[in-house]
Structure formats: structure tokens, C-alpha cells
Amino acid sequence: MDNSQPCSTVRESDAMRKSPMNAKFQRITPFLWFDDQAEEAVNFYISVFDNARILRVARYSDQSAKATGKSAGAVMTVDFELDGQNLTALNGGPIFKFNEALSLVVHCHSQDEVDHYWAKLSQGGDEKAQQCGWLKDRFGVSWQIVPSLLIELLTDPDPEKARKATNAMMQMKKIDLEALRRAAA
């Protein structure tokens, strides 16, 4: 067997993936493009989630500032963690805007959690973008505030129960667990 073939790399990757040292390795990281509000947005997001923190801040160098039109020393990226999920925010300029094609889902166990995340993340957001548990925050990022009961009801083996739950959800902005239970009964 030729040792220069990629299979030797595959074996190393498998070993790295199984290594306890790399237990927190996250292969895919959502990358959020802001005009120049990355730091403000991250500070807002970490205030919403209890288990959240900034991991690293990178600044534009002289060279990267010239290429992008940003100021040298300005925040370029902010790596942060929300409930164990790593994300990166970029100050990339006004070229790209968020839309509903991508959303971040917040799984909730209770109505209290739904209420908390809905109240915090919807503050200053687009009220017209609120439907079926979806909202858009003040930075334009779309979020889904999803209680586990909603998933259970929508995927219930009884098609009539699932249909009733779906119809009830379609009438809601923020998900109301008690109203869902009554509708699906």
C-alpha cells in the first residue's frame, strides 16, 4: 500500500475524532456576517443565554483593513459560545444581509424558557417577522424558539392530533404550550 495516499490522513482523523483530548471539537461553526455590529450583537446574545461567553476577538490588521475598508484595530471577528455551541460573528460590511433562509433554533423544555428567549431575542426585532415560533432579532438574525412539546405533537403518530397541533401553531407568534395541548387533545 502506498503510504502517500489520503487513507493515512483518514486514519489520523478517525483517531483525532475519538481522542478524549478533542472531545469538544466542533466541526461546523455558524458564521454570522454583520456590517459593523458583531461585537454589539455578541454582547447581546451572551446576555440572553446563561451559559455563554466570548472566546476570542480578532481585529483588522493594517493589511486586512486596506483590503476591506475597515479601520486597522477595529473588531473583525468575535468567536463566542452559546450553551456549548460555538459561533463566529464577523464585521464584514454592508454587502450581505440576514434572511430567513437560515435560522438558529433554541430548544426549550418549558413555557418559562420559551417566554424568556422570546422576550429577550425579540426586543427591538421585526414584529412582522414573528410567526409559528420564529422571530427576527434587532440585528436581523432569525431565531426559532421551539419547545420540545411542539416537536412531539407535530410528529405524533396520530395524524389527527398532529394536524390539530399544526393548525394551532400556525395561528401563533410565540408558541403557547397550554394552547397546543388543548388543541391537540
C-alpha positions as CSV (number, residue, x, y, z in Angstrom):
1,M,0.0,0.0,0.0
2,D,1.3,3.5,-0.9
3,N,1.6,5.5,2.3
4,S,1.3,8.8,0.4
5,Q,-2.4,8.0,-0.2
6,P,-5.0,10.0,1.7
7,C,-6.1,7.0,3.8
8,S,-3.3,7.6,6.2
9,T,-4.9,11.0,6.9
10,V,-8.3,9.4,7.3
11,R,-6.9,7.1,10.0
12,E,-5.4,10.1,11.8
13,S,-8.7,12.0,11.5
14,D,-10.5,9.0,13.0
15,A,-8.0,8.8,15.8
16,M,-8.3,12.5,16.5
17,R,-12.1,12.4,16.4
18,K,-12.1,9.6,19.0
19,S,-9.5,11.2,21.2
20,P,-10.7,12.4,24.6
21,M,-8.5,15.4,24.2
22,N,-10.6,16.5,21.2
23,A,-14.0,15.8,22.9
24,K,-15.1,19.4,22.5
25,F,-14.1,19.6,18.8
26,Q,-16.9,21.3,16.8
27,R,-16.5,20.6,13.1
28,I,-19.1,23.1,11.9
29,T,-19.4,26.6,13.2
30,P,-22.2,29.1,12.2
31,F,-20.6,32.3,10.9
32,L,-22.7,35.4,11.1
33,W,-22.0,38.4,8.9
34,F,-22.7,41.8,10.3
35,D,-22.0,45.2,8.9
36,D,-20.2,46.6,11.9
37,Q,-22.3,45.3,14.9
38,A,-20.6,42.0,15.5
39,E,-19.3,42.9,19.0
40,E,-22.7,44.6,20.0
41,A,-24.6,41.5,18.7
42,V,-22.4,39.1,20.6
43,N,-22.6,41.0,23.8
44,F,-26.4,41.0,23.4
45,Y,-26.5,37.2,22.7
46,I,-24.3,36.3,25.7
47,S,-26.6,38.4,27.9
48,V,-29.6,36.3,26.8
49,F,-28.1,32.8,27.4
50,D,-26.9,31.8,30.9
51,N,-24.1,29.5,29.6
52,A,-22.4,32.0,27.2
53,R,-19.1,33.7,26.8
54,I,-16.8,35.4,24.3
55,L,-13.9,33.1,23.4
56,R,-11.7,35.3,21.2
57,V,-11.7,38.7,19.4
58,A,-9.7,39.2,16.3
59,R,-9.0,42.7,14.9
60,Y,-8.3,44.0,11.5
61,S,-4.6,44.4,10.7
62,D,-3.3,47.2,8.6
63,Q,-3.3,44.9,5.6
64,S,-6.7,43.4,6.1
65,A,-8.1,46.9,6.9
66,K,-6.9,48.2,3.5
67,A,-8.5,45.3,1.7
68,T,-11.9,45.7,3.4
69,G,-12.2,49.4,4.0
70,K,-12.3,48.8,7.8
71,S,-10.1,50.6,10.3
72,A,-7.0,48.9,11.5
73,G,-7.6,47.7,15.0
74,A,-11.4,47.5,14.5
75,V,-13.1,44.3,15.5
76,M,-13.0,41.8,12.7
77,T,-14.4,38.6,14.3
78,V,-15.8,37.6,17.6
79,D,-15.8,33.9,18.5
80,F,-18.4,33.1,21.1
81,E,-20.2,30.3,22.7
82,L,-24.0,29.9,23.5
83,D,-24.9,26.9,25.6
84,G,-21.9,24.9,24.3
85,Q,-22.4,25.9,20.6
86,N,-19.5,27.9,19.1
87,L,-20.4,30.7,16.7
88,T,-18.4,33.4,15.0
89,A,-19.6,37.0,14.3
90,L,-17.8,39.0,11.5
91,N,-17.8,42.7,10.8
92,G,-17.8,42.2,7.1
93,G,-19.5,45.4,5.9
94,P,-22.9,46.1,4.4
95,I,-22.7,43.8,1.4
96,F,-24.7,40.9,2.8
97,K,-27.9,40.9,4.9
98,F,-29.5,38.1,7.0
99,N,-32.7,36.5,5.8
100,E,-35.0,33.7,6.9
101,A,-33.1,31.1,4.8
102,L,-31.0,30.4,7.9
103,S,-32.2,30.5,11.5
104,L,-30.9,29.5,14.8
105,V,-33.1,27.1,16.8
106,V,-33.4,27.4,20.6
107,H,-34.8,24.2,22.1
108,C,-36.9,24.8,25.2
109,H,-38.2,22.4,27.9
110,S,-40.9,24.7,29.4
111,Q,-43.1,27.7,28.7
112,D,-40.9,29.7,31.1
113,E,-37.9,29.1,28.8
114,V,-40.0,29.9,25.7
115,D,-41.1,33.1,27.3
116,H,-37.6,34.1,28.4
117,Y,-35.9,33.6,25.0
118,W,-38.8,35.1,23.1
119,A,-38.9,38.2,25.2
120,K,-35.1,38.7,25.1
121,L,-34.4,37.9,21.5
122,S,-37.5,39.7,20.0
123,Q,-36.6,43.0,21.8
124,G,-36.2,45.6,19.1
125,G,-36.7,43.0,16.3
126,D,-39.1,43.0,13.4
127,E,-42.6,42.2,14.8
128,K,-43.8,41.4,11.3
129,A,-41.3,38.5,11.2
130,Q,-42.9,36.7,14.2
131,Q,-44.8,33.6,13.2
132,C,-45.0,30.0,14.4
133,G,-42.2,30.3,16.9
134,W,-40.0,32.3,14.6
135,L,-38.7,35.8,15.3
136,K,-36.1,38.1,13.9
137,D,-33.9,39.9,16.4
138,R,-32.8,43.6,16.2
139,F,-29.8,42.6,14.1
140,G,-31.9,40.8,11.6
141,V,-30.9,37.2,12.7
142,S,-33.8,34.7,12.5
143,W,-34.4,32.5,15.6
144,Q,-36.8,29.7,16.2
145,I,-37.9,29.3,19.8
146,V,-39.0,25.6,19.9
147,P,-40.4,23.8,22.9
148,S,-39.9,20.0,22.8
149,L,-43.7,19.5,23.2
150,L,-44.2,21.2,19.8
151,I,-42.0,18.6,18.1
152,E,-43.7,15.8,19.9
153,L,-47.1,17.0,18.9
154,L,-46.2,17.8,15.2
155,T,-44.7,14.3,14.8
156,D,-47.4,12.4,16.8
157,P,-48.3,9.0,15.3
158,D,-51.9,10.0,15.4
159,P,-52.3,12.1,12.2
160,E,-55.4,14.0,13.6
161,K,-53.5,15.1,16.7
162,A,-50.6,16.2,14.6
163,R,-52.9,18.1,12.2
164,K,-54.6,19.9,15.2
165,A,-51.3,20.9,16.7
166,T,-50.1,22.2,13.3
167,N,-53.2,24.2,12.9
168,A,-52.9,25.7,16.3
169,M,-49.2,26.5,15.8
170,M,-50.0,28.3,12.5
171,Q,-52.1,30.8,14.5
172,M,-49.4,31.6,17.0
173,K,-46.5,34.0,17.0
174,K,-44.8,32.8,20.3
175,I,-45.6,29.2,21.0
176,D,-48.1,28.7,23.8
177,L,-47.7,25.2,25.2
178,E,-51.1,25.0,27.0
179,A,-52.9,26.2,23.9
180,L,-51.1,23.5,21.9
181,R,-52.1,20.8,24.4
182,R,-55.7,21.9,24.3
183,A,-55.8,22.0,20.5
184,A,-54.2,18.5,20.1
185,A,-56.4,16.9,22.7
